[in-house]
Amino acid sequence: MNKKILITGANVGIGKDTARQLAMKNETEKIYLACRNETKAIAAKKDLEKKTGRSIFEIIVMDVSDIDSVKTAVLNLPEPIDALIMNAGGLGGKTRDRLTKEGATQIFASNVLGHVVLTDELIKAGKLKNIALFAGSESARGIKKMGLKPPELKTSSTNEFKSIIDGTFFGYKTEALVIYAYVKYIAALWMSAMARKHNHMRFITMSPGSTSGTAVLDDISGFKKFRIKYIMMPFIMPLMGMVHGLEKGAKRFVDGINNKKLKSGVFYGSKLNVLTGPIVDQSEFFTNLRNTTIQDNAYEAVYKFLK
Ligand SMILES: NC(=O)c1ccc[n+]([C@@H]2O[C@H](COP(=O)([O-])OP(=O)(O)OC[C@H]3O[C@@H](n4cnc5c(N)ncnc54)[C@H](OP(=O)(O)O)[C@@H]3O)[C@@H](O)[C@H]2O)c1
């Protein structure tokens, strides 16, 4: 049973609604809201207390793109948690391509690298008991209806994955959504490798599906943002099974940590031509996801930035 849960990026969107839904379960005793902005975190905590009638939320200040901040947060965590939900992330904003001091792009650090350190530090400190869930995205296996191809690598070598992490893989004009897809692809591969290395625990990558009512698309610029956020998402995509509400997106994370039938190491998300509805193993659509050599190469590439 997952009584104590830590959620990164829990001040808005899917992370916050996951916290709300978990707090509605009697067995939940504590929810750590790991957020980079303390003011936003305090406002979220108050709102969650009001909505759920429970005082079980604690704030942990953590900027996932900053390794020192992640390590300090783990030290400050007063007790072991049962479940970790790695939800923070997104398209990376205007500083997406900027390199961190480890040499990773900001978009990679805020979605993946900080979460890698978080998971490892929690395990090392004996502070993670049952399950780690990562917020994946169907973009990592391609979304035909949105014109997104599955990631196309020449060799899937460690060096090629490294070039995705430091951004040199991409051309100057590569779209944010494309970079995001490759970043989430590496995360899913890393999670599968972790599942094989730590078989006393469970590692699930779960896409929330295309979820409205969040800020994730705010980083797309210009007309494309207008088209997706204000025309496609509210009016056209729901009719095509291409978007669902916040509650459904967050429920996938709640079920992801609680459903024992889900297999460790698997990346779950929507069926092929929709971004909502029942979840299935995404490696059915992109078999690279289940290739252990590719998983290990991605895993190795990630740790090159942490030496
Ligand atoms: N919405 C979708 O359709 C969709 C689909 C597939 C996957 N996902 C994934 O689901 C997760 C949640 O998305 P969302 O739609 O709820 O997005 P959102 O509304 O933009 O929320 C993202 C959260 O992550 C936090 N965050 C970003 N960078 C951070 C950092 N460096 N350190 C700490 N926190 C950070 C944000 O904090 P601030 O408020 O301080 O910026 C915010 O709390 C993301 O990983 C996203 O990629 C979303």
The ligand as an SDF file (V2000), in Angstrom:
LIG
                    3D

 48 52  0  0  0  0  0  0  0  0999 V2000
   -0.7400   17.6160  -20.4090 N   0  0  0  0  0  0  0  0  0  0  0  0
   -0.4910   16.6650  -21.3030 C   0  0  0  0  0  0  0  0  0  0  0  0
   -1.2290   16.5310  -22.2850 O   0  0  0  0  0  0  0  0  0  0  0  0
    0.6760   15.7380  -21.1230 C   0  0  0  0  0  0  0  0  0  0  0  0
    0.7900   14.6540  -21.9970 C   0  0  0  0  0  0  0  0  0  0  0  0
    1.8510   13.7560  -21.8470 C   0  0  0  0  0  0  0  0  0  0  0  0
    2.7610   13.9580  -20.8320 C   0  0  0  0  0  0  0  0  0  0  0  0
    2.6320   15.0140  -19.9720 N   0  0  0  0  0  0  0  0  0  0  0  0
    3.6220   15.1660  -18.8970 C   0  0  0  0  0  0  0  0  0  0  0  0
    2.9550   15.1990  -17.6570 O   0  0  0  0  0  0  0  0  0  0  0  0
    3.7030   16.0160  -16.7360 C   0  0  0  0  0  0  0  0  0  0  0  0
    2.8030   17.1000  -16.1530 C   0  0  0  0  0  0  0  0  0  0  0  0
    2.3420   17.9080  -17.2210 O   0  0  0  0  0  0  0  0  0  0  0  0
    1.2450   19.0300  -17.0850 P   0  0  0  0  0  0  0  0  0  0  0  0
    0.4850   18.9770  -18.3450 O   0  0  0  0  0  0  0  0  0  0  0  0
    0.5430   18.9430  -15.7860 O   0  0  0  0  0  0  0  0  0  0  0  0
    2.1680   20.3360  -17.1580 O   0  0  0  0  0  0  0  0  0  0  0  0
    2.1590   21.7130  -16.3760 P   0  0  0  0  0  0  0  0  0  0  0  0
    0.7870   22.1600  -16.0770 O   0  0  0  0  0  0  0  0  0  0  0  0
    3.0370   22.6090  -17.2110 O   0  0  0  0  0  0  0  0  0  0  0  0
    2.9090   21.3800  -15.0040 O   0  0  0  0  0  0  0  0  0  0  0  0
    4.2690   21.0580  -14.9880 C   0  0  0  0  0  0  0  0  0  0  0  0
    4.7600   21.0640  -13.5660 C   0  0  0  0  0  0  0  0  0  0  0  0
    6.1630   20.7310  -13.5820 O   0  0  0  0  0  0  0  0  0  0  0  0
    6.8510   21.7300  -12.8450 C   0  0  0  0  0  0  0  0  0  0  0  0
    8.2190   21.8720  -13.2840 N   0  0  0  0  0  0  0  0  0  0  0  0
    8.6980   22.1090  -14.5290 C   0  0  0  0  0  0  0  0  0  0  0  0
   10.0420   22.1870  -14.4980 N   0  0  0  0  0  0  0  0  0  0  0  0
   10.4090   21.9800  -13.2080 C   0  0  0  0  0  0  0  0  0  0  0  0
   11.6320   21.9380  -12.5330 C   0  0  0  0  0  0  0  0  0  0  0  0
   12.7900   22.1740  -13.1640 N   0  0  0  0  0  0  0  0  0  0  0  0
   11.6490   21.6790  -11.2030 N   0  0  0  0  0  0  0  0  0  0  0  0
   10.4930   21.4760  -10.5380 C   0  0  0  0  0  0  0  0  0  0  0  0
    9.2970   21.5170  -11.1150 N   0  0  0  0  0  0  0  0  0  0  0  0
    9.2550   21.7750  -12.4350 C   0  0  0  0  0  0  0  0  0  0  0  0
    6.0460   23.0090  -13.0410 C   0  0  0  0  0  0  0  0  0  0  0  0
    6.4010   23.9640  -12.0680 O   0  0  0  0  0  0  0  0  0  0  0  0
    6.1360   25.5510  -12.2720 P   0  0  0  0  0  0  0  0  0  0  0  0
    4.6770   25.7730  -12.0220 O   0  0  0  0  0  0  0  0  0  0  0  0
    7.0240   26.1860  -11.2500 O   0  0  0  0  0  0  0  0  0  0  0  0
    6.5280   25.8750  -13.6870 O   0  0  0  0  0  0  0  0  0  0  0  0
    4.6570   22.4440  -12.8820 C   0  0  0  0  0  0  0  0  0  0  0  0
    4.3890   22.2300  -11.5160 O   0  0  0  0  0  0  0  0  0  0  0  0
    4.8840   16.5930  -17.5270 C   0  0  0  0  0  0  0  0  0  0  0  0
    6.0260   15.8010  -17.2940 O   0  0  0  0  0  0  0  0  0  0  0  0
    4.4210   16.4610  -18.9770 C   0  0  0  0  0  0  0  0  0  0  0  0
    5.5150   16.3610  -19.8550 O   0  0  0  0  0  0  0  0  0  0  0  0
    1.6070   15.9270  -20.0950 C   0  0  0  0  0  0  0  0  0  0  0  0
  1  2  1  0
  2  3  2  0
  2  4  1  0
  4  5  1  0
  4 48  2  0
  5  6  2  0
  6  7  1  0
  7  8  2  0
  8  9  1  0
  8 48  1  0
  9 10  1  0
  9 46  1  0
 10 11  1  0
 11 12  1  0
 11 44  1  0
 12 13  1  0
 13 14  1  0
 14 15  2  0
 14 16  1  0
 14 17  1  0
 17 18  1  0
 18 19  2  0
 18 20  1  0
 18 21  1  0
 21 22  1  0
 22 23  1  0
 23 24  1  0
 23 42  1  0
 24 25  1  0
 25 26  1  0
 25 36  1  0
 26 27  1  0
 26 35  1  0
 27 28  2  0
 28 29  1  0
 29 30  1  0
 29 35  2  0
 30 31  1  0
 30 32  2  0
 32 33  1  0
 33 34  2  0
 34 35  1  0
 36 37  1  0
 36 42  1  0
 37 38  1  0
 38 39  2  0
 38 40  1  0
 38 41  1  0
 42 43  1  0
 44 45  1  0
 44 46  1  0
 46 47  1  0
M  CHG  2   8   1  16  -1
M  END
$$$$
